[in-house]
């Protein structure tokens, strides 16, 4: 398990993308999925890191996505 993950979430009505970067700034890839509460939670839980920093792109679903993400450790 790595120590830190820097994550970016781009949420749209149908599809979302979660980007992942390590603490040294190396891009670790992205994961695309259908937008839903369960899929956001699953995508965030799949990141194997002790600490996760999440940025969410500003948009109409940003507040909702932040509330969903707040339940993930």
Secondary structure, 3 states (H helix, E strand, C coil): CEEEEEEEEEECCCEEEEEEEECCCCEEEEEEEECCHHHHHHHHHCCCEEEEEEEECCCCCHHHHHHHHCCCC
